[in-house]
Amino acid sequence: MRKRLSYRRAKKGIAEQYSISITQDIVRSLGITESNRTIDLYYDRATKRVIIRKVEE
């Protein structure tokens, strides 16, 4: 699946922001719910990959 990042310019000296939307199927398969949305986000510099993992609480 190929996606394009959304971009928000910096306002009042606050850093610019990039975001991406993911499908509901991915959210469900990760076990993310409205009340339990904590994830680990990891960037691997060697492979240039972003990894999202659900935090087990």
C-alpha positions in Angstrom: 0.0 0.0 0.0 1.5 3.3 -1.0 0.5 6.5 0.9 1.4 10.1 0.8 2.1 12.0 4.0 0.0 15.0 5.0 1.9 18.2 5.8 1.1 21.0 8.3 3.2 24.1 8.3 4.8 25.4 11.5 2.7 27.9 13.3 4.0 30.4 15.9 7.4 28.7 16.0 6.0 25.2 16.7 7.5 22.5 14.5 5.9 21.4 11.3 4.0 18.1 11.3 3.6 15.2 9.0 0.9 12.6 9.3 -0.5 9.5 7.6 -3.9 7.8 7.7 -4.0 4.1 8.0 -7.0 1.8 7.1 -9.5 0.6 9.6 -8.5 -3.0 8.8 -4.9 -2.3 10.0 -6.2 -0.6 13.2 -8.4 -3.6 13.9 -5.7 -6.1 13.2 -3.4 -4.3 15.7 -6.1 -4.5 18.3 -6.5 -0.7 18.7 -9.7 0.4 20.3 -11.1 3.9 21.1 -10.2 3.4 24.8 -6.8 1.6 24.2 -4.8 3.4 21.5 -1.3 3.3 22.9 1.3 2.2 20.3 5.1 2.1 20.0 6.5 3.9 17.0 10.0 2.9 15.9 12.2 4.2 13.1 14.9 1.9 11.9 17.6 4.1 10.3 19.5 1.2 8.7 16.5 0.0 6.7 14.6 3.4 6.6 11.4 1.8 7.9 8.8 2.9 10.4 7.4 0.2 12.6 4.1 0.5 14.5 3.4 -1.9 17.3 0.5 -2.1 19.7 1.4 -1.7 23.4 0.1 -4.6 25.5 -1.2 -3.2 28.7 
